[in-house]
Amino acid sequence: MIPDGRAMMWGHFRRSGGGGGVVPLLPAHKIMLLAPHGGGERFAGLFRSVWAKMPLWGRRKILGHWRDERQAAGVFIYGGPSIALMDGPIHLDDRPDDRVLGLVNGRGFRIQFRGDRAAEMPDDVAMDLIAHELAHVYQWAAGWEEMTSGDHFAIEEGADHMTAAWGFGTTSVDEWALAVGRVGLVDPSSWTTAQKDEHNARVLRSGRGVLIP
C-alpha cells in the first residue's frame, strides 16, 4: 500500500492551524506548496491564476501524471507532486546555480522555484516562470523523448512553445533578470579556457545560453 502524500500534507496543514510553511496550492486536488521561508500565499495565488488560464487538456494531462502511482514510485514521491519555494540557490546536477529560477525533475513530480527571486518579480513575470515550469511537467506527462535523451536545448525550446501556446510570455523572466542585475552581459574575449569550459558546461546542463568557442 503506497502512502498518500497528499493526505499527509493536508493533515499537517490542518494540524498546524493553516501554517507550518505549508500552503494549499490546488485545494481541490489536495496539492500543497512547501514555503517554509514565507511568500507562499502570494505565490500560490499566482500559481492558481496560471493553472486557471491553462487549457483544460493540459491540466488534465498533468493531473493524470501526478496521480500515476507507478511513475511516482519510480522517483520515491507518493500521492502527488512535491512543489517548493526555495530560499536560496537551486541545485542543478547537484551543484547550486544562482541563475536557476525554477527546476522540474523527478519525472515531473519534483518542482522547485527560487522563492526569494520570485518574491522580487512582478506578478506577470512570476506567472510566466510558473507556466514555463508547468510546461516541463506537461512534457514528462506527455512522454516527450527529449526528457530522457538529455537534449536540454530541445527541452527548453519545447517548453517555450508550450508556454506561448498557453498565452504566457517566454522572454520576460530573462528580461527581468537582466534589468534588475540578476544576470549581466559579459565579454568572454578575456576568459581563460577554464572559464569558457565552466560557462559552456552550465549552458549544456540548462539548455539556455550561448556556447563560447
KEKE-3310 file (N, C-alpha, C; in steps of 0.2 Angstrom, whole numbers, plus 5000, padded with zeros to 4 digits):
npx = (5004:5004:5009:4998:5004:4998:4987:4994:5001:4991:4985:4995:4994:4982:4983:4992:4986:4984:4996:5013:5022:5016:5006:4990:4989:4983:4969:4957:4963:4971:4984:4999:5009:5026:5032:5043:5050:5042:5031:5022:5008:5006:5013:5006:4993:4996:5001:4989:4981:4989:4986:4972:4972:4977:4974:4961:4964:4978:4979:4972:4980:4992:4988:4983:4996:5002:4994:4998:5003:5013:5023:5026:5031:5043:5051:5051:5041:5026:5008:5006:5013:5029:5031:5039:5045:5061:5073:5085:5099:5095:5099:5107:5110:5116:5124:5124:5116:5115:5108:5097:5080:5069:5065:5062:5061:5063:5055:5044:5038:5044:5045:5054:5055:5064:5062:5065:5069:5057:5049:5053:5049:5038:5020:5016:5028:5032:5022:5024:5036:5031:5022:5031:5038:5028:5025:5036:5033:5021:5028:5035:5023:5017:5026:5038:5051:5064:5065:5071:5082:5091:5093:5094:5092:5082:5072:5070:5066:5055:5047:5046:5038:5026:5023:5020:5009:5000:4997:5006:5021:5038:5050:5051:5056:5070:5072:5068:5078:5089:5087:5086:5098:5101:5107:5120:5127:5142:5159:5167:5179:5191:5192:5198:5203:5198:5187:5179:5176:5169:5158:5152:5148:5138:5129:5126:5120:5109:5102:5101:5107:5123:5135:5152:5166)
npy = (4994:5010:5025:5040:5054:5067:5067:5066:5078:5087:5084:5088:5102:5105:5102:5111:5122:5129:5134:5132:5132:5126:5128:5128:5124:5118:5116:5108:5096:5092:5097:5103:5118:5119:5131:5136:5147:5158:5169:5161:5162:5172:5167:5155:5160:5166:5154:5147:5156:5155:5141:5141:5148:5140:5128:5116:5103:5102:5104:5092:5082:5084:5082:5069:5063:5066:5058:5045:5032:5022:5029:5039:5031:5027:5038:5039:5048:5050:5050:5062:5078:5086:5102:5116:5132:5138:5145:5151:5147:5135:5118:5112:5098:5093:5104:5120:5133:5149:5156:5149:5149:5141:5124:5108:5091:5073:5066:5075:5076:5083:5099:5114:5131:5147:5155:5167:5175:5175:5182:5195:5197:5205:5202:5197:5192:5182:5173:5169:5162:5152:5146:5141:5131:5122:5118:5110:5100:5095:5090:5079:5072:5070:5061:5065:5062:5069:5071:5061:5059:5068:5080:5095:5108:5106:5102:5114:5123:5117:5118:5132:5134:5128:5136:5148:5144:5143:5155:5163:5173:5171:5177:5186:5183:5181:5194:5202:5197:5202:5216:5220:5217:5204:5195:5197:5206:5199:5200:5188:5188:5189:5178:5164:5147:5138:5145:5147:5134:5131:5139:5135:5122:5124:5130:5119:5110:5117:5120:5133:5149:5154:5145:5146:5147)
npz = (5000:4995:5003:5005:5000:4998:5007:5019:5019:5019:5031:5039:5037:5042:5055:5059:5060:5049:5044:5047:5036:5025:5012:5004:4987:4975:4981:4978:4973:4983:4983:4989:4993:4998:5008:5018:5021:5019:5009:5003:5001:4992:4981:4979:4975:4963:4956:4955:4947:4935:4933:4931:4919:4910:4896:4897:4893:4895:4909:4913:4908:4916:4929:4928:4926:4939:4947:4944:4951:4948:4941:4951:4961:4955:4957:4971:4976:4983:4981:4975:4968:4973:4978:4979:4987:4987:4997:4992:4982:4968:4966:4952:4943:4955:4959:4966:4958:4955:4945:4941:4941:4942:4943:4936:4940:4944:4936:4933:4945:4955:4959:4959:4965:4964:4978:4984:4973:4966:4974:4971:4959:4947:4946:4933:4928:4937:4935:4921:4924:4932:4923:4913:4920:4923:4910:4908:4916:4909:4898:4903:4907:4895:4889:4882:4871:4873:4886:4892:4884:4886:4878:4881:4875:4866:4875:4882:4871:4867:4879:4879:4868:4872:4883:4877:4869:4878:4882:4888:4892:4885:4886:4897:4909:4908:4903:4914:4924:4918:4918:4932:4936:4940:4932:4920:4905:4897:4892:4884:4878:4886:4894:4902:4897:4906:4912:4901:4898:4910:4909:4897:4901:4910:4901:4893:4903:4907:4895:4891:4884:4877:4868:4870:4859)
capx = (5000:5008:5006:4996:5007:4994:4983:4998:5002:4984:4984:5000:4992:4976:4985:4996:4981:4984:5003:5019:5026:5013:5000:4986:4991:4977:4965:4953:4967:4975:4991:5001:5015:5030:5035:5045:5053:5037:5030:5018:5001:5006:5015:5000:4988:4999:5001:4982:4980:4992:4983:4966:4972:4980:4969:4959:4968:4984:4978:4970:4986:4997:4985:4984:5003:5003:4991:5000:5007:5019:5028:5028:5035:5050:5055:5050:5037:5020:5002:5006:5020:5032:5031:5043:5049:5067:5076:5092:5101:5093:5104:5107:5115:5120:5128:5120:5117:5112:5104:5092:5074:5064:5068:5057:5065:5059:5049:5039:5035:5048:5046:5057:5055:5068:5057:5067:5068:5050:5046:5055:5046:5031:5016:5016:5034:5032:5017:5027:5040:5027:5019:5036:5040:5022:5026:5041:5029:5017:5032:5035:5017:5016:5031:5042:5058:5069:5066:5076:5088:5096:5093:5091:5090:5076:5068:5068:5063:5048:5043:5044:5032:5020:5021:5017:5003:4995:4996:5011:5027:5044:5056:5050:5060:5076:5072:5068:5084:5094:5085:5087:5105:5102:5112:5123:5131:5149:5163:5171:5186:5197:5191:5203:5200:5194:5181:5174:5173:5163:5152:5149:5145:5132:5124:5124:5116:5102:5099:5100:5113:5127:5141:5158:5171)
capy = (5000:5016:5030:5045:5060:5072:5066:5068:5085:5091:5083:5093:5109:5106:5101:5117:5128:5133:5137:5127:5133:5123:5132:5125:5126:5117:5113:5103:5090:5092:5098:5109:5121:5120:5138:5137:5154:5164:5170:5155:5164:5176:5163:5150:5163:5166:5148:5146:5160:5151:5135:5143:5150:5134:5124:5110:5097:5102:5102:5085:5078:5085:5079:5062:5061:5066:5053:5039:5029:5019:5035:5042:5026:5027:5043:5039:5053:5047:5054:5069:5081:5090:5108:5120:5138:5138:5152:5151:5144:5128:5114:5109:5092:5093:5110:5126:5138:5155:5159:5144:5151:5136:5117:5102:5085:5068:5064:5080:5076:5087:5106:5119:5138:5151:5159:5174:5179:5175:5187:5201:5198:5207:5196:5193:5188:5176:5169:5166:5157:5146:5142:5138:5125:5118:5116:5105:5094:5093:5086:5072:5069:5068:5056:5068:5058:5073:5071:5055:5058:5073:5086:5101:5114:5104:5103:5121:5126:5114:5121:5139:5134:5126:5141:5153:5142:5144:5163:5166:5175:5166:5181:5191:5181:5183:5202:5205:5196:5207:5223:5221:5215:5197:5192:5203:5204:5199:5200:5182:5188:5189:5172:5158:5141:5135:5149:5145:5127:5131:5143:5130:5116:5127:5131:5112:5107:5120:5121:5140:5152:5153:5142:5150:5143)
capz = (5000:4994:5007:5001:5002:4998:5013:5025:5019:5020:5038:5043:5036:5046:5062:5061:5060:5042:5044:5046:5030:5020:5009:4999:4981:4972:4986:4976:4972:4989:4981:4993:4992:5004:5008:5025:5022:5018:5002:5000:4999:4985:4975:4977:4971:4956:4953:4953:4941:4929:4932:4928:4912:4905:4893:4901:4891:4898:4916:4914:4907:4921:4935:4927:4928:4946:4950:4942:4957:4946:4940:4957:4965:4952:4960:4978:4978:4984:4982:4972:4967:4979:4975:4985:4986:4990:5000:4990:4975:4967:4963:4945:4943:4962:4960:4967:4952:4957:4939:4940:4945:4943:4940:4937:4940:4947:4931:4934:4952:4960:4956:4964:4962:4968:4981:4986:4967:4964:4978:4969:4952:4946:4946:4927:4926:4941:4931:4916:4926:4934:4917:4910:4924:4922:4903:4908:4919:4904:4894:4906:4907:4888:4887:4877:4871:4874:4893:4894:4879:4888:4874:4885:4871:4863:4880:4883:4866:4868:4884:4877:4863:4875:4887:4872:4866:4884:4882:4893:4889:4885:4887:4902:4915:4906:4903:4921:4927:4916:4920:4939:4938:4942:4927:4916:4899:4899:4886:4885:4875:4890:4898:4901:4894:4911:4912:4895:4899:4915:4906:4892:4905:4913:4896:4891:4908:4907:4888:4890:4884:4871:4869:4869:4856)
cpx = (5004:5005:5004:4999:5003:4990:4988:5000:4996:4983:4989:4997:4986:4978:4989:4992:4982:4991:5008:5022:5022:5006:4996:4987:4985:4972:4960:4956:4971:4982:4993:5008:5019:5034:5038:5048:5048:5036:5025:5011:5001:5007:5009:4995:4990:4999:4993:4979:4982:4988:4976:4966:4974:4974:4967:4963:4975:4984:4977:4976:4991:4994:4985:4991:5004:5000:4993:5005:5013:5024:5030:5033:5042:5054:5054:5046:5030:5014:5002:5013:5022:5034:5034:5045:5055:5070:5083:5093:5098:5099:5103:5112:5120:5125:5123:5121:5112:5107:5098:5086:5069:5067:5062:5062:5060:5053:5043:5035:5038:5049:5048:5057:5060:5064:5059:5067:5061:5047:5047:5052:5039:5027:5016:5022:5034:5027:5020:5032:5036:5024:5025:5038:5034:5022:5031:5037:5025:5022:5033:5029:5015:5021:5036:5049:5064:5070:5071:5082:5093:5097:5090:5089:5083:5070:5065:5064:5055:5044:5041:5038:5026:5018:5018:5010:4998:4994:5000:5017:5033:5050:5056:5055:5067:5077:5072:5075:5089:5093:5087:5094:5106:5107:5115:5126:5138:5152:5168:5178:5192:5196:5196:5199:5195:5187:5176:5171:5168:5157:5148:5145:5139:5127:5121:5119:5109:5099:5098:5107:5117:5133:5147:5164:5178)
cpy = (5006:5022:5036:5052:5066:5073:5068:5075:5089:5090:5088:5100:5110:5106:5108:5123:5132:5136:5131:5127:5129:5127:5128:5128:5125:5113:5107:5096:5089:5092:5104:5112:5121:5127:5139:5144:5160:5165:5166:5158:5168:5171:5158:5154:5164:5160:5146:5150:5157:5145:5136:5145:5145:5131:5118:5104:5096:5101:5095:5080:5078:5081:5071:5059:5061:5061:5046:5036:5025:5024:5038:5037:5026:5032:5044:5045:5050:5051:5061:5072:5085:5096:5113:5127:5137:5145:5152:5147:5136:5124:5111:5104:5092:5099:5116:5131:5144:5158:5155:5147:5146:5129:5112:5096:5079:5066:5069:5080:5080:5094:5111:5126:5142:5156:5166:5178:5180:5181:5194:5203:5201:5201:5193:5190:5182:5171:5165:5161:5151:5142:5138:5131:5120:5115:5110:5099:5091:5088:5079:5069:5066:5063:5059:5064:5062:5073:5066:5055:5063:5079:5092:5107:5112:5104:5110:5125:5123:5117:5129:5139:5132:5132:5147:5151:5143:5151:5166:5169:5171:5170:5185:5189:5183:5191:5205:5204:5201:5214:5224:5219:5208:5193:5198:5201:5204:5198:5194:5182:5187:5183:5167:5152:5138:5139:5148:5138:5127:5134:5138:5124:5118:5127:5124:5109:5110:5121:5128:5144:5151:5150:5146:5146:5144)
cpz = (5000:4999:5003:5004:5003:5005:5019:5025:5021:5028:5042:5042:5041:5054:5064:5061:5054:5042:5043:5040:5024:5018:5004:4992:4976:4977:4984:4974:4978:4988:4985:4991:4998:5003:5015:5026:5020:5010:4999:4997:4993:4980:4974:4973:4964:4952:4951:4947:4935:4927:4928:4921:4907:4902:4897:4900:4894:4906:4918:4913:4913:4928:4934:4928:4935:4950:4948:4947:4954:4944:4946:4961:4962:4955:4967:4980:4978:4985:4980:4972:4973:4975:4980:4982:4990:4991:4998:4984:4974:4964:4957:4944:4949:4963:4961:4961:4953:4951:4938:4944:4946:4940:4941:4936:4943:4942:4931:4940:4957:4956:4961:4961:4967:4972:4982:4979:4965:4967:4975:4962:4952:4945:4939:4925:4930:4937:4925:4918:4928:4928:4913:4913:4923:4915:4903:4911:4914:4899:4897:4906:4900:4885:4881:4877:4874:4882:4896:4889:4882:4883:4877:4881:4868:4869:4882:4878:4866:4873:4883:4872:4867:4880:4883:4870:4872:4885:4887:4889:4890:4886:4893:4908:4914:4906:4910:4925:4925:4918:4927:4941:4941:4938:4923:4910:4900:4892:4887:4882:4879:4895:4897:4899:4899:4912:4907:4896:4905:4913:4901:4895:4907:4907:4894:4896:4908:4901:4887:4889:4877:4872:4867:4866:4860)
residu = (MET:ILE:PRO:ASP:GLY:ARG:ALA:MET:MET:TRP:GLY:HIS:PHE:ARG:ARG:SER:GLY:GLY:GLY:GLY:GLY:VAL:VAL:PRO:LEU:LEU:PRO:ALA:HIS:LYS:ILE:MET:LEU:LEU:ALA:PRO:HIS:GLY:GLY:GLY:GLU:ARG:PHE:ALA:GLY:LEU:PHE:ARG:SER:VAL:TRP:ALA:LYS:MET:PRO:LEU:TRP:GLY:ARG:ARG:LYS:ILE:LEU:GLY:HIS:TRP:ARG:ASP:GLU:ARG:GLN:ALA:ALA:GLY:VAL:PHE:ILE:TYR:GLY:GLY:PRO:SER:ILE:ALA:LEU:MET:ASP:GLY:PRO:ILE:HIS:LEU:ASP:ASP:ARG:PRO:ASP:ASP:ARG:VAL:LEU:GLY:LEU:VAL:ASN:GLY:ARG:GLY:PHE:ARG:ILE:GLN:PHE:ARG:GLY:ASP:ARG:ALA:ALA:GLU:MET:PRO:ASP:ASP:VAL:ALA:MET:ASP:LEU:ILE:ALA:HIS:GLU:LEU:ALA:HIS:VAL:TYR:GLN:TRP:ALA:ALA:GLY:TRP:GLU:GLU:MET:THR:SER:GLY:ASP:HIS:PHE:ALA:ILE:GLU:GLU:GLY:ALA:ASP:HIS:MET:THR:ALA:ALA:TRP:GLY:PHE:GLY:THR:THR:SER:VAL:ASP:GLU:TRP:ALA:LEU:ALA:VAL:GLY:ARG:VAL:GLY:LEU:VAL:ASP:PRO:SER:SER:TRP:THR:THR:ALA:GLN:LYS:ASP:GLU:HIS:ASN:ALA:ARG:VAL:LEU:ARG:SER:GLY:ARG:GLY:VAL:LEU:ILE:PRO)
# end
